[in-house]
Amino acid sequence: MPGINIGIDLGTDSIKFFEQGKGIILSEQTAISYDAFDGEILAVGNKAGEMTDRNPDSIIIKKPVEGGVVSDFSALTQILSHFIEKICKNRVFRPNMVISAPCCVTSLEKKAVIEAACSAGAGKVHIVDEPIISALGAGLSIDHPHGVMVIDMGAGTTDIAVITMGTVAYATSLKVAGNTMDEAICAYVRKEQDIVIGIPTAKKIKHILGCAVPRTEEIEMMYTGKDYVSGMTKHFSLSTTQVHKALAESLEAIFDGIMLVMEQTPPELYTDICNEGILLTGAGAKLSGIDVYLSQKLGIKVSCAVDAENCAAKGAGYILKNMKKLEDNGYSFRSKEIVYE
């Protein structure tokens, strides 16, 4: 295809751009901020995301992707336009794009992404299921009659899919993911210590103390929040055991989703999965002990992909080199017209 080719991992929290021949060139938060009075764009990406929970009433911050679905078409178009202009600069041809999407989004939701990309300046747009694109980015071969299970744990959704012959055979997309865990930590601290903390603090707690199975060595750290009763600043401590308790319900919901897909999987594909194991991708795969937790619960080998957080972006890069193969499997969108449902 003429012109520049771009792969996009469009996530709830972050958006990554892969340029063919260069690799991942941008990784920014999926956020944009406006002046509340005249609607002028103030910041896009990380600069806008850093304002979250710190912005005055005069600044509006929007995150246009919620649970893997476009919730604000205009804001997403402006974010894409900003970064596409930054990448393409003065190039003549409109860029061709491969964009990842949760495996169970509707045709209408896919169309919203296509329209946003086209309005932002894209030429030809391909939408590919997130488990497919992540599996390719992790180096899996998926175009043979053999079943593989991929669990892509993002911020807004956890996609659980059985892949065979280059397509998704059985899948579900859960709204339980990284953001759900952040909210669970906030709720736990509020319930157990009467302290209010924001999502950014909860994310830090999850990254440092978060664990799916109890750690052999207990770690305890101090954080700062706001006393729920007095409203005053208050310091508090949290341990890995406490954070593990906070995350237990979310982890159980993910396990239940995996079992649901397993129950729908035919015996032959199920046997393949048992023999080959399950692959974890996405930022959620970085949670300490998540592979051990699922392996113990399922009785099947579970492993985390190398550089799990960037698998989708790398998979988009793979597809850019092998576009014809994806078109043969039905993954083809052109302009705003959906080729298949």
Secondary structure as the mmCIF struct_conf table of DSSP 4:
data_model
#
loop_
_struct_conf.conf_type_id
_struct_conf.id
_struct_conf.beg_label_comp_id
_struct_conf.beg_label_asym_id
_struct_conf.beg_label_seq_id
_struct_conf.end_label_comp_id
_struct_conf.end_label_asym_id
_struct_conf.end_label_seq_id
BEND BEND1 GLY A 3 GLY A 3
STRN STRN1 ASN A 5 LEU A 10
BEND BEND2 THR A 12 ASP A 13
STRN STRN2 SER A 14 GLU A 19
TURN_TY1_P TURN_TY1_P1 GLN A 20 LYS A 22
STRN STRN3 GLY A 23 GLN A 29
BEND BEND3 THR A 30 THR A 30
STRN STRN4 ILE A 32 ASP A 35
TURN_TY1_P TURN_TY1_P2 ALA A 36 ASP A 38
STRN STRN5 ILE A 41 VAL A 44
TURN_TY1_P TURN_TY1_P3 GLY A 45 GLY A 45
HELX_RH_AL_P HELX_RH_AL_P1 ASN A 46 GLY A 49
TURN_TY1_P TURN_TY1_P4 GLU A 50 ARG A 54
TURN_TY1_P TURN_TY1_P5 ASP A 57 SER A 58
STRN STRN6 ILE A 59 LYS A 62
STRN STRN7 VAL A 65 GLU A 66
TURN_TY1_P TURN_TY1_P6 GLY A 67 GLY A 68
STRN STRN8 VAL A 69 VAL A 70
BEND BEND4 SER A 71 SER A 71
HELX_RH_AL_P HELX_RH_AL_P2 PHE A 73 CYS A 88
TURN_TY1_P TURN_TY1_P7 LYS A 89 ASN A 90
BEND BEND5 VAL A 92 PHE A 93
HELX_LH_PP_P HELX_LH_PP_P1 ARG A 94 PRO A 95
STRN STRN9 ASN A 96 ALA A 101
TURN_TY1_P TURN_TY1_P8 CYS A 103 CYS A 104
HELX_RH_AL_P HELX_RH_AL_P3 SER A 107 SER A 119
TURN_TY1_P TURN_TY1_P9 ALA A 120 GLY A 121
BEND BEND6 GLY A 123 LYS A 124
STRN STRN10 VAL A 125 ASP A 129
HELX_RH_AL_P HELX_RH_AL_P4 GLU A 130 GLY A 137
TURN_TY1_P TURN_TY1_P10 ALA A 138 GLY A 139
BEND BEND7 ASP A 143 PRO A 145
STRN STRN11 VAL A 148 MET A 153
BEND BEND8 ALA A 155 GLY A 156
STRN STRN12 THR A 158 THR A 164
TURN_TY1_P TURN_TY1_P11 MET A 165 GLY A 166
STRN STRN13 THR A 167 LEU A 174
BEND BEND9 LYS A 175 LYS A 175
BEND BEND10 ALA A 177 ALA A 177
HELX_RH_AL_P HELX_RH_AL_P5 GLY A 178 GLN A 193
STRN STRN14 ILE A 195 VAL A 196
HELX_RH_AL_P HELX_RH_AL_P6 ILE A 199 LEU A 209
STRN STRN15 CYS A 211 CYS A 211
BEND BEND11 ALA A 212 VAL A 213
BEND BEND12 THR A 216 GLU A 217
STRN STRN16 GLU A 220 ASP A 227
TURN_TY1_P TURN_TY1_P12 TYR A 228 SER A 230
STRN STRN17 THR A 233 SER A 239
HELX_RH_AL_P HELX_RH_AL_P7 THR A 240 GLN A 264
BEND BEND13 THR A 265 THR A 265
HELX_RH_AL_P HELX_RH_AL_P8 PRO A 267 GLU A 276
STRN STRN18 ILE A 278 THR A 281
BEND BEND14 GLY A 282 GLY A 282
HELX_RH_3T_P HELX_RH_3T_P1 ALA A 283 LYS A 286
BEND BEND15 LEU A 287 LEU A 287
STRN STRN19 SER A 288 SER A 288
TURN_TY1_P TURN_TY1_P13 GLY A 289 GLY A 289
HELX_RH_AL_P HELX_RH_AL_P9 ILE A 290 LEU A 298
TURN_TY1_P TURN_TY1_P14 GLY A 299 GLY A 299
BEND BEND16 ILE A 300 ILE A 300
STRN STRN20 VAL A 302 CYS A 304
HELX_LH_PP_P HELX_LH_PP_P2 ALA A 305 ALA A 305
TURN_TY1_P TURN_TY1_P15 VAL A 306 ASP A 307
HELX_RH_3T_P HELX_RH_3T_P2 ALA A 308 ASN A 310
HELX_RH_AL_P HELX_RH_AL_P10 CYS A 311 LYS A 321
HELX_RH_AL_P HELX_RH_AL_P11 MET A 323 ASP A 328
TURN_TY1_P TURN_TY1_P16 ASN A 329 GLY A 330
STRN STRN21 PHE A 333 ARG A 334
TURN_TY1_P TURN_TY1_P17 SER A 335 LYS A 336
STRN STRN22 GLU A 337 ILE A 338
BEND BEND17 VAL A 339 VAL A 339
#
